[in-house]
Amino acid sequence: MISCKTVTAICLGATLCTAQTFNISGVVKDSAGVGIVGATVKLEKANLTTTSGAGGVFTLPGSTASAKPLSEFSTMAANSVQLRNGKIAFSLAGNTAVGISIHDVGGRQVFSSKRTLGSGTHTLSVPMQTAGIFLCNVTIGRESYSFKASSFGAFSTQQGVVSSGTSALARQAKATAVINDVIAATSPGKLNYRCVIGNSEMSGLVIKMLPNAGDVTDADGNVYQSVRIGNQVWTAENLRVTKFNDGTAIPKEASTAIWSNDSTTPKYCYYNNTTNADDIKKYGALYNWYAVSPTNAKKIAPAGWHVPSEAEWNTLENYLIAKGYNWDGTTTGSKISKALAAKTDWDTNSGNGAPGNDLAKNNSSGFSALPGGYRYNASIFYSQSHIGFWWSTTVIKPSPLTVHGHYLGWDAACLYHDEEFAGGFSVRLLRD
């Protein structure tokens, strides 16, 4: 690889800096598009907090606490990145993965390109024709460059090499640091909002908060938010209760004992037997079949709630499809995984229509599904960050016992229906 310490971004005329101040701003709105005053907005890892003002407007300026300077990337794959007559140009020393992603200030992806290119000089078209503020991220090998430009519309007319801040476009541009953080918002009566943010310089963000259909308290005193989807009301978080609703304990099984579904012993555990309170609250617990079975006289759900049946899961799926929640806006076929999946914690190595592609577009339903993984048979845990798996209470056949389950994968557009027989899975509750 060719080593260099600076990159001339011809489309933006910026030299990378070694420190970056946060400058994140936008507006918090309710589902009707009305600005929410008094919402708490926080950049979690950087621990920066503000409150939305008139019209829901907020600004989160901050320090360099969690910004990752671009100069920290040690392996350089290209000796320059340039714009020449509307195309990004660069040279490579060998086969290298190259990605270009452009988002508008609302977080909508307007251009994306991923490919592996060989040695030599390459030019990639960036067909941006509209004016406005855009955020451009270029990845070359293990290096990532992020910039803010005042107008990508200028790409179509900019001529020659722009460098050293000699053009109006270059003077308006600003290099920004790549970050891996979460912007969160809370407001009374609204579902908690969390979304991954990858750039330290983002203005015009729109945080849309959906109504909380009411809090639910379990036998341990844990409080969950809920969301109305059609005529159903679902908990918007995975269950993490350790007692049945009569107060008796659910046995915790952290050993290598088999989690057999034809057992008469209810069990629960946490993924990888974690003791981290934040992870437990985020992902919930994993339960075996007998803990959720309708044949068990002891109920895991608080009064007025229950573990959903296969038919009730189907009602959820059919409603979302019919109402245009498919990722491509169609009303046939199951393509609702993005509408169900949360905006954080999903692996991002996936294609269009899947939860892992452009997380900012996830969770239009408010279901907030997280990839909590699952436990299979003994002490084997699978796929946290890749799969979320939930029980239904519908038995397919009693011997050998198989039960309907449902899961989302980071790389698939649909809600999967599956037949389960042993293991530990997540639980969502439905209002009676």
N, C-alpha and C positions, 0 to 999 in steps of 0.2 A: 504494500500500500504506500501511496505517496503521503508524506507527512507535511502538514502545514498548520499554522497557528491561526490564520484568519481565512474567512471565506468572503469573497466579494459577491454579494447577492445583487445581480445586475437589475433584477426586477424591482428591487427595493433599495439598492444602493446603500447597504448597511454593513458595518463591521461588527462582528460579534463582541459582546461585552462580557466582562467577568462577574458582574453583579447585576441584579435585576430587581427593581421595585415593583411590588404588586400594584396594579391599577385596574380594578375590576368593578364594573358598575352596571346598573340595569334597572329593571322595574319588577315588582312582585304584583301579580294579578290573580284574581279569583277566576273560577271557571267561566264567568260571564264577561271576562276581560276588564273588570273594574279594578283599579289599583288598590292594594291593601296597605293601609297605614299601620305602622307599629309591628310589622313582621320582623322577627329576628333572623338576620342573615349572617351566616358564619362560613369562613373558609377553614375547614376542620383541622388539617395538619398544621397550617400556619397559625392557627388559633387567633384569627382576626374576626371580629364581630362588629356588626352595625345594626341599626334599626331603620326600616324603610320609612320615609317621610311622606309628604303630600304626594298624592297620585301613586304611591307605592315605590317611588324612586329611592334607590340606595347607591352608595359608593363604598367600596372596600379598598382604600389605599393601605399599603402596609410596608413591612420591611422585607429584607431578603432572607428571612428565616428558613423557608423551605424551598425557595427557588433554586433550581439546579442550573448554574451557569453553563452555557453551551460549551465553554472551553474545557469543561471537565471531561468531555468525551475524548478519549485518548487515541482512537484509531480513526484516521482520516482516510476516506476512500477517494476523494476528489480534491483537485487543487484549486478549483473555482466553481462557483455556481453563478450563471449569468443569464440575462434575458437578451435575446437577439431577435429583433423583429417579431415579437410576440411569442417566443418560445424560450423555455428554460434550457440552458446549455451547460454542460459540464463534461469533464473528462474522467475516466476511470482507469485504474491500473490493472484491473482484472474483473472476473465475474462478481457482480455486486448487486444486492437487492436495492431497488430504488422505489420510493413511494412519494407521491405528492397528494396532499389532502388540503382542500380549501373550504372553509366554512364562512358563512355570513355571521354577523354579530349576534344573531338569534340562535346560533348553534347549528343551523341547517347546513348539511354538507352540500356544496354546489359543484364540486369537482373532486374526483378521486382517481388515482392511477397507481397500480402496483405491478412491478415486473422485475425480472432479473436481467441485467444487461452485462455485456462483455466489455473488454478493454477497448479504449478509444474514446473519441468525442461523440457525445449524444445530444440531441435536441428533442425536447418533449413539448408538444403543444399544450397550451393552457387556454381553452376556448371560453374565456370570460369576456362577455360583451357588455354587461351592465355596470353602471357606476355604483359606488358605495364603499363602505369599509369592510374589508375581508381579512381573514386570518389564514395565512399560508404556512403549511408545515411540509418541509422536504426532508426525507430520511434517505441517507446514502450509507449503506452498510450499517454500522453501529452508531452513526452520528445523526443527530437530528437538529434541524434549523427551523425556528419558528419566527415569523415576522407579521407585523401588522402593516397593511397598505391602505392608503386613503381611497384608492380606486383601482380595481383591476380592469376597469374599462379602458384605462390608459394603455393596457397591454397591446391593444390592436393598432395603436398608432405610434407607440414608442419606437424609435429607430436607433440602431447602433448600440454601442455599449454604454450603459449608464454606470458610472462609478464615481467614487469620491464625493458623492452628494452633488453632482453637477446638474441634475435635472430637478424639475419641480417635484416629480414623483419621488425621486430619491430623497429630497429634503423632507418630504412628508412622512417618510417611512421610519419605522423604529424596530430594532431587533428586540426580541422578547425571549424570556427564558422558558424552557420546557419544564412544567411541573406535573406532579401526579397528586392531585388533591381532590377534595370533594367540597362542593358548595352546597350548603344546607340551609333550609328555611323552615321556621316554625311560626304558627299563628293559631290562636284559639279558634276551634271549630273547623280547622283545615287539616288535611292529611300532611304529615311531615314530608318535606321535599328534600331529596338528596340527588345530586348529579355529579358525575366525574367532570373535572375541569383540567385541561392540560396545558393552559397557556396563562402566563402571568399578566398579559395585557389584553383584556377583553372588555369592551364597552358595548352597551346596548343589549345585555342579556335579558331575556324574558323568563321569569320564574312563574309558572302557572300552577297554582295550588288548588287541589280539588277538595270538595267538602268531606269532612269526617262524619260518617253516618252514626257515630256514637261510640263511646269507649266501652270496652268489655273487660271485666275483672275475673281472673281465674282463682282457683282455690288457694294459690300461694300469694295472692294479692298483686300479681303482675297485671298491668293494664295494657290493653291492646287497642289500637285504632281499628275502625272498620270502614268499608267502602260500599256504597250502593252501586250495583251494576244491573241495570234493568230492574226487575222485581225482586232481586236477591240482595242480601247484605252479607258480605264476607269479611272476616278479619283480614286486615291488611298486613299482618305479621304472622310468622310461624309460631305455633304453640310451644311453650317452654315450661308448662306446669309439671310439677313433680308429685301432685296429689290428685286423687279423684275428687269429684265435687262433694263427696261426703267427708272429706278430710283425711281419708286413709292414704298412706303413701303408695306410690307406684314404685316397685322395686327398680333400683338402678343397677344396670348390668354393664360393668366395665371390663369384665373378664373375657376369656376366649370361649365361654359357653355358647353353644349353638343357639341362634335366635330362630327357633322353629315355630312356624305359624300354627301348627296343630297342637302346640302346647297350651295349657290352661293358665300359664303364668304370664301376666303382663310385664313388660320391661320397657325401660327407656335408657338412653345414654346421650352423650354429646359427641359430635364428630371428633374423631381421634382422641376421644376422652379428654377433651380440653377442659381446663378449669378457668379459662379467660372469660371474665364476666361480660366483656364487650362482645366477644364472639357468640357467647350463649344468647345474649339478648338479640343480636343481629340475626342469627341463623335458627334459633330455637333448638329444641331437642329432637331426637330421632326415637320413634316408638315402634314396638312390634305390633303384630296384628291383634293380639288379644287385648292390648291396651285400648284399642279403638273399636273392637268388635261390638256390634249391637247385641250380641248374645251375652256379653259381660254385664252383670247386674250393676256394676259400678261404672259410672259415666265420667269420661275425661273432660267433657265440656261443661261449663257452668250452665245453670238453669236458663232456658230460653235459647240455647244454642245446641248444635249437634255437628258431628263429623258428617260431611256430605256423602250422598250416594252417587253411584255412577250416573243416574238420571239427572241429578242436580249439577254435576260437572258438565254434562251434555247441554243442559239449559244455559249455563254460562257460556260455553263455547258457541252454541248456535246464536245466542243473542249478539255476541261480539261480531261474528261473521256477518249477520244480517244488517247490523248497524254500521258496517264499513270500517271495522277495526283491523281488518287485514292490512298488512304492512303496505300493500300496493293499492289499497282502497277498493278492492273488489269485494263482492258479496257472495262468492262461491268458493268452496275449498277452505281448509283450515290453514290460515297464515297469520295467526293471532299471537304468536309467541312474543313479538316485540311489544304488543299492547299489554301483555301480562307481566313482562319482565321488568325488574327495577332498573334504574339508570346507573347503578353502580355494581361492582364486584363480579361482573361476568367477564370471562376471558374474551379478549377482543379479536382473536384470530378466526374470523368468520366472514361469510359473504352476505350479500344483500338479503334482507328479510329476516335475519337471525338476530337474537338478542345481543350477540357480541359485535355486531356491526353498527357503528355510530350510536353509542349508548344514549346520547342525548335524545334520540327519537323514541326511546322505550317508554313503557308505562303510561300510555294514554288512558288506560282503564282505571288506574290507581290500585290495581291488584298488588303491585310491588313485589313480585316473585323474585326471590334470591336463590342463587345456586348453592344450596346448603349441602349438596352431596347426599350420600346414603351409606348405610351399613349393610353388608351382605353376609349372611350366616354368622360366622364367628367374629373375629376381631378385625375383619377387613373393611376398611373405609374407602369409598370411591368418590372421586369427581367433584369435590368442592371447588367452586369457581366455574365448573362446566355444566353441572346438571342440578336441577331442583326436582324433587320427587315427593309426591303427596298421596296419601291413602284415600280410598273411598271405602264405603261400608258394604259394597255389593259383592257377594260371593258368586264366582263363576261356576265353580263346582266344589262339592264338599270333600271329595277324596280322589286324588290328593288335593288338598285344599289350595285353591287359587282364587285370587281376589283382584278386582279391578284397581289399577293405580294410574296415575297421570304424571307425566314429567315434561319439563322443558329442557332443551339442550342449547348450549351457547351457539351452535352452528346450524340450527334448524328453525324453519319458519312456523312449524305447526305445534300444537299441543298434542303430545303423544298419549295414546291409550295403551296400557300394558297389563299383562297378567302377572300378578305377584304371588309368591309362595313362601318366602322367608326373607327376613331382613328388618332393618330399621329405617323408617321413612318419616318425612315431615308431615305435619298436620295443619290444615286450615279449618276454620269453623264457619258454619253457616247459621244465620239467625233462623229460628223456628218460624 
